[in-house]
Amino acid sequence: MKILGICCSPRKNGNTEILLNEALLTAQKAGADTELFTVAGKDIRPCLACDACREKGICAQKDDMQPLYEKMLAVDGIIFGTPVYFYNMTAQCKTIMDRSVALSHPARNLNNKVGGIIVVAASFGNIDAVKDLGFYLVSRKMLYGGYISAYAMAPGDVKQLEKCVAATRDLGKGMVKLVKMGFKYPPELMGMSISYGTWAK
């Protein structure tokens, strides 16, 4: 069993990364192999909407998203962590979401993986970030594993939030328990669209 933490903060060793490490450490103690991927210092470019990925599920851009694709595919659970900038997730987090459209292929996708969320804000924006990441997990046919919403300002402030840290550890343990359940969407639901707009009849 493998659990991946994706830290979408451009800052190294910040509050989001601290909480992700807490969740991963607890998951590791519960029997999972864990890994942290941080976007800090990485070259992850915006989606070009070129549709090159539709045929084989492989993005045409050659940047640091390529190894992240393989990490996301190889694990059983993913915890997405992001600070809040201007009332929502970071640009890096949204870019990873956009680029993962490549993982919509029948042979390369995130179906049935467990997904968790960690969001850290100084004031407003937590709810929107949690909502958008939660909808992302559902749209990827992932199993929702819970979220942590923390308020912190300076790097390291989350260490003082004892209940928050305890809840984050519970998230790590919960991810492992959910993976062990072996949840799978029924095959007949895998191709169903969850989005309807003015184009739908």
VMD Tcl script that draws the C-alpha trace (Angstrom):
set ca {
  {0.00 0.00 0.00}
  {1.31 3.43 -0.96}
  {0.14 6.91 0.08}
  {1.40 10.01 -1.73}
  {1.30 13.52 -0.32}
  {1.37 16.37 -2.85}
  {2.38 19.68 -1.31}
  {1.19 22.48 -3.57}
  {2.99 25.25 -1.70}
  {5.85 27.05 -3.46}
  {7.37 27.50 0.00}
  {9.50 24.72 1.45}
  {8.88 23.58 5.04}
  {5.74 25.68 5.42}
  {2.58 24.88 7.36}
  {1.03 22.81 4.58}
  {4.12 20.63 4.30}
  {4.27 20.24 8.10}
  {0.72 18.89 8.22}
  {1.24 16.65 5.20}
  {4.26 15.13 6.89}
  {2.20 14.48 10.03}
  {-0.46 12.66 7.99}
  {2.12 10.65 6.06}
  {4.04 9.69 9.19}
  {0.86 8.34 10.79}
  {-0.05 6.50 7.58}
  {3.43 4.98 7.59}
  {2.99 3.82 11.19}
  {-0.30 2.23 10.12}
  {1.53 0.15 7.50}
  {1.70 2.27 4.36}
  {4.69 3.21 2.25}
  {4.61 6.99 1.93}
  {6.18 9.71 -0.17}
  {5.99 13.49 -0.21}
  {6.11 15.37 -3.51}
  {6.46 19.14 -3.21}
  {6.01 21.63 -6.02}
  {8.62 23.96 -4.50}
  {11.38 24.42 -7.06}
  {9.58 22.29 -9.66}
  {8.77 23.19 -13.26}
  {5.08 22.40 -13.68}
  {3.54 24.36 -16.54}
  {-0.12 25.15 -17.22}
  {-2.22 22.88 -19.40}
  {-2.11 23.85 -23.08}
  {-5.51 22.30 -23.89}
  {-3.86 20.66 -26.88}
  {-5.76 17.36 -26.41}
  {-2.60 15.37 -27.14}
  {-3.27 13.27 -24.03}
  {-6.66 11.99 -25.13}
  {-5.40 9.07 -27.21}
  {-2.97 7.44 -24.75}
  {-3.32 9.42 -21.55}
  {0.16 10.90 -21.88}
  {0.76 14.65 -21.71}
  {2.89 16.16 -24.47}
  {4.67 18.62 -22.15}
  {8.01 17.50 -20.78}
  {8.34 19.02 -17.34}
  {8.18 17.93 -13.69}
  {4.57 16.88 -14.08}
  {5.75 13.78 -15.94}
  {7.27 12.04 -12.88}
  {4.29 13.20 -10.79}
  {1.91 11.43 -13.17}
  {3.72 8.16 -12.54}
  {3.72 8.69 -8.77}
  {-0.03 9.41 -8.79}
  {-0.73 6.30 -10.83}
  {1.45 4.04 -8.68}
  {-0.16 4.78 -5.30}
  {-3.36 3.73 -3.57}
  {-4.08 7.07 -1.92}
  {-3.22 10.74 -2.47}
  {-3.38 13.60 0.03}
  {-3.47 17.00 -1.66}
  {-2.17 19.86 0.47}
  {-2.37 23.54 -0.38}
  {-2.11 26.89 1.36}
  {-4.69 29.51 0.43}
  {-3.59 32.42 -1.75}
  {-6.23 35.02 -2.66}
  {-9.06 33.00 -1.16}
  {-8.46 29.65 -2.87}
  {-5.87 27.00 -3.66}
  {-2.49 27.96 -5.08}
  {-1.89 28.30 -8.81}
  {0.37 25.25 -8.56}
  {-2.44 23.15 -7.10}
  {-4.87 24.22 -9.80}
  {-2.25 23.50 -12.45}
  {-1.82 19.94 -11.19}
  {-5.59 19.52 -11.30}
  {-5.74 20.86 -14.86}
  {-2.80 18.79 -16.07}
  {-4.30 15.61 -14.60}
  {-6.91 15.69 -17.36}
  {-4.33 13.42 -18.99}
  {-5.27 10.82 -16.37}
  {-8.75 10.37 -17.81}
  {-7.71 7.47 -20.03}
  {-9.14 3.96 -19.40}
  {-5.63 2.62 -18.88}
  {-4.20 5.62 -16.97}
  {-6.51 7.13 -14.37}
  {-7.09 7.81 -10.67}
  {-10.22 5.67 -10.36}
  {-10.83 4.08 -6.93}
  {-7.83 5.70 -5.25}
  {-8.48 7.28 -1.85}
  {-8.12 11.06 -1.73}
  {-7.52 13.36 1.23}
  {-7.28 17.15 1.54}
  {-5.24 19.51 3.72}
  {-5.83 23.27 3.39}
  {-4.10 26.01 5.39}
  {-5.20 29.66 5.33}
  {-4.49 32.81 7.28}
  {-8.12 33.93 7.09}
  {-10.67 33.38 4.31}
  {-10.59 30.82 1.50}
  {-10.49 27.45 3.20}
  {-14.02 26.48 2.27}
  {-13.57 27.22 -1.43}
  {-10.31 25.29 -1.59}
  {-11.78 22.29 0.24}
  {-14.89 22.39 -1.96}
  {-12.96 22.55 -5.22}
  {-10.51 19.81 -4.23}
  {-13.39 17.68 -2.96}
  {-15.23 18.02 -6.25}
  {-11.99 17.16 -8.04}
  {-11.73 13.88 -6.10}
  {-15.32 12.98 -6.95}
  {-14.87 13.85 -10.64}
  {-11.79 11.61 -10.77}
  {-13.86 8.72 -9.36}
  {-11.74 8.70 -6.21}
  {-12.98 7.76 -2.74}
  {-13.21 10.81 -0.48}
  {-11.06 10.31 2.61}
  {-11.69 13.54 4.52}
  {-10.14 16.96 4.91}
  {-8.21 19.16 7.31}
  {-8.85 22.91 7.39}
  {-6.28 24.87 9.40}
  {-5.69 28.54 10.16}
  {-2.07 29.64 10.46}
  {0.04 32.62 9.49}
  {3.81 32.28 10.02}
  {5.67 29.10 9.04}
  {5.42 26.59 11.88}
  {2.28 28.08 13.45}
  {0.31 24.87 12.84}
  {2.54 23.05 15.33}
  {0.76 24.97 18.08}
  {-2.66 23.73 16.95}
  {-2.82 20.51 18.97}
  {-6.32 19.48 17.91}
  {-5.51 20.22 14.27}
  {-2.34 18.12 14.39}
  {-4.28 15.28 16.06}
  {-6.97 15.46 13.35}
  {-4.28 15.40 10.68}
  {-2.86 12.23 12.17}
  {-6.35 10.76 12.13}
  {-6.56 11.63 8.42}
  {-3.40 9.62 7.80}
  {-4.75 6.62 9.69}
  {-8.12 6.95 7.98}
  {-6.52 6.93 4.53}
  {-4.88 3.59 5.31}
  {-8.14 2.10 6.63}
  {-10.04 3.20 3.53}
  {-7.40 1.77 1.19}
  {-7.61 -1.55 3.03}
  {-11.37 -1.63 2.39}
  {-10.63 -2.11 -1.31}
  {-13.45 0.17 -2.47}
  {-14.24 0.10 -6.18}
  {-16.88 1.93 -8.15}
  {-19.24 -0.43 -10.01}
  {-18.00 -0.79 -13.61}
  {-21.28 0.52 -15.04}
  {-20.73 3.85 -13.24}
  {-17.19 4.45 -14.44}
  {-18.19 6.03 -17.73}
  {-20.94 8.23 -16.33}
  {-20.49 11.97 -16.54}
  {-21.15 13.98 -13.39}
  {-21.31 17.34 -15.18}
  {-24.30 18.73 -17.01}
  {-24.59 22.11 -18.64}
  {-26.59 23.96 -21.24}
  {-25.35 21.51 -23.86}
  {-27.06 18.56 -22.17}
  {-30.38 17.34 -23.54}
}
mol new
graphics top color blue
foreach p $ca { graphics top sphere $p radius 0.5 }
foreach p [lrange $ca 0 end-1] q [lrange $ca 1 end] { graphics top cylinder $p $q radius 0.2 }
display resetview
